[in-house]
Amino acid sequence: MSRVSRGSSWDRALAIVALAGGAGGLGFACGGGAQEGPPPQAATQREGHPRGLAGEDASRCDFKGRADREVQETAGPGSVAQNIRRVYALMGEGEERRRVLICREVDTNLDGVKDVVRTYNERGEPLKETADTDYDGKIDTWVTFARGKIVKVEIDHTQRGTPDETRVYMNGKLSRVQRDTNHDGKVDTWEIYDDGKLEREGVDLDGDGRVDRWDRDEITLRELNDKERRDDEAAEQKAAAEEKAKKEQALDGGVTDARVSARRRE
């Protein structure tokens, strides 16, 4: 798959999940509230693996037939029908009874099928998010969170059901990218980032799953060329500004000389 195609798929995935975030807090950077207390069956929710498709709208939240769940259906911006579902775990008894958000899913393209789902822990922090970004009924994007922040994004570009691109984040910034470009099940391209900036790129040339060549020099050369171009543009702008200032000064000087000469004649 070409680099352009991979970029287009990634942009689409971001757009879908961002739309979900605007419609119900399902975007990458959003949290899930500040509810407290562990929900029933906390181990399953903590692992963050929603069960398989179920129901007419492909719901992946666990709530059907359960008395310890409460479901809230709402309509997001631009939707006439209810396209956002929030599932709460009911906790405690009597006056201490409360609800904890454990799952939220959104129908982002308003076709009646939920295509983005996110699960939460007992503190309201997101755990896992899955999305069908091309609306073919298959999950193609998996997002993992830690302490409420995104740490890993896995993407399936080939509709095979398994990711062929993995993006790892540290402190909210892209740290590395791994890709299986020939779809043999093994990573063959690596990108290493420093403070979110591409530092070097490695490739596996013989299919053994190891880097054979690091293209650090090419990246450095490209950066140096970009810097040289920016420096040249800045120098040209500075020279033009100085030339303009000289011309304006010369005009001001000519006017002043003319006034002095006129006074002397008087």
N, C-alpha and C positions, 0 to 999 in steps of 0.2 A: 504494500500500500504506500502511496506517495506521501511525502511530508505534507503536501497541501491537503490531502484527504484527511490525514490524521489531525491536522490543525482544525479543519472544518468540523470534524466529529467532536473534538474537544470544545470548540466554541459553542456548538449546539448543546452539549452536555451542560456547560456553564449556564447557558441561556435558560434551559429548562429548569434547572434547580434554582436559579435566581428568580424565575417566575414563580416557582413554588414558594420561595421565601417571601415574595411580595404578597402571595395569596394566603399564607398561613404560617410564616416563620420557618419555612423549610430550606432557606438559602444556606450556603456553606457557613456563613459567619454568624448565623442566628442561634440562639439558645432556645430552651423549651420552657422557661418559667422557673419559679423558685419553690415548687411544691416539695414537701418533705415526706420521708417515710418510705420504706421498701415496699413495692407492690407485691401482690401474690405471685407465685411462680417467678420470683425475682431472678433466679439463675438463668432461665430462658431469655428473659428480657435483657439481662446484663450482658449475655453473649451477643445480643443484638442480631440474631438471625431470624427474621420474619419467616413464618411458615409459607408453604406454597400457595399458589393462586387459589382463591375460593370465592364463590359468589359471582353474581352477574357483573359487578363492577371491578372484579379482580382484586378484591380487598386482601391485603396482607397483614392487617392488624388482627390480633387475637381477641375477639370479643363475643362472637356468636355463641349463644347458649350458655353464657356465663353470668351468674347473678352478681359477681364481684366486679363487673365492668359497667361503665356508663359511657354512652356514645353521644357525641354532639355533632350535628351536621350543620354546616353553614355555607353560604355562597361567597366566593371571593370576588375581587374587583373584576368587572366585566362579565360576570356570570349571572345568568338568570336562575339557573338550577343550582342546587347545593352540590358543590364540588370539593369541599374540604371536610374531612372527617377527623375528629379528635377522639381518642379512646382514653378513658381514665380508669385507673384502678381505685376501687372504693376501699378505704382503710378505716379502721376503728369502729367504735360503736357509740350510739347516742350522740351527746354533744361533741364528742371527740371525733366523730365521723368526718372524714375529709376525702378528697379525691386527688389523685396524682396522675399527671399526664404521662402515659407510657408509650403512646404511638400516635402518629399523625400522618395522614396521607392525603394527596391532592390529585385531582384530575386536571392537569395543566392545560390540555388542549380541548377540554370541554366536550369529549366524545362519549362520556358516560363511564369511562374506565379509569381507575386510579393508576397513575403511572409514576408517582414519586411517593416513597414511604420513608419515614424516619422513626426510629425508636429512641427512647430516653431511659436514663437511670433514675433512681429514687430522688436524686437532687435536681432533676429537671435538665440535666446536661445531655446533649445528643450523644448517642452511641454509634449507630450505624444508619446509613441512608442508602437506598437503592433506587434506581430510576430507569425507566424505559424512555430514552431520549428520542428515539426514532419512531415510537408508537407502533411497533410491530408485535407487541405482546410479549416481548422477551426483555429481561433485565440486561442492560449493557453498561451500567455505571454503578460502581460500588464505592461508597465513601465511608471512611473510618475516622472516628473522633477520639480524642483523649483530653480529658479535662475541659470539654466543651470546644476544643479547637480541632480543626481538620489536620490529620496527620498522614493520611494516605488516600489516594484516589486511584481506582482501577477501572480501566475502560476496555470494553470489547468492541473493536472496530470491524470485526468480521462476521458478527452475528452467529458465532459458534457457541456462545454461552459461557465462555471463559475469557478473562482479560488478557490482552496482548500488550497493554501499556500500563505501567504503574508509575505514579507520581508520589513522591515522598516529601513531606513538609516538616520543617523544624522552626518553631517559634513563628508560625504563620507564613514562612517564606519557603519557596520551592528549594529543595535541597538536592534531589537527584531524580532522574527519569530513567526507566528501564523499558525497552521495547523488544518485542519479538516480531521483527519485520518480515521474516519469511514464513511465519506461522508454523514452525516445527515444534512448538512447545518450549523452546529455550530462548533466553534473552540473548540478543546479538548486538544491541546498541545501548550504550550507557551515556548519560549526560550528567555531569557533576556541576553543581551550582555553588557559588560562594555569595552569601548574603542576597540570594535571589538572582544573581547574575551568572550567566553561563561561563564556567571556567575552562572545562575541557570536555571532549567527546571521545568515547572509546568505541571500537567496533571489533566484532569477532569475525575473522575472515575464513576460518576453517571449520566452524560449526561445533567447536568443543565447549562452548559456553564460557570461554575466557577471552579477555581483551587481548587482541593482537596488536592494536595500534591506537595510540592516543593522539588526537588531533589538537593538541594544545597550541602548537606553533601557528597553525592556520587561524585559530581563533584569535590568538594574540596579534597576528599580522592584520587581521580584519579590524581589530580594535584600534591598532596604531594608525591604520589608514583612515578610519573614521575620525580619530582625534586630529590627525594632520589636516583633514578636510575642514573640520570645525575651526581649527586655528587659522587656516588660510582665510576662511570666510570672516572671522573676527578681525583679522588684520586688514582685509579689504574694507570692511565697514568702518574701522578706525581711520584708515587713510582717507576715505571719502568724507568722513566727518571733519577731519582736520583741514582738508582742502576747502570744504564749504565754509569753515570758520575763517580761513585766510581771505576768501573772497568777500565775505561779509565785513571783515575788518578793513580790507582795502577800500570798499565802498564807503564805510564810515569815515576813513581817513581822508578820502577825496572830498567829501562834503565839508569836513572840518577845515581843510586847506582853503577851500573856496570861500568860506565864511571869513577866515582870517584875512585873505587878500582883499575882500570887499571892505572890511573895516579899515585897513590901511589906506585904501584909496579915499575913504571918507575923511 
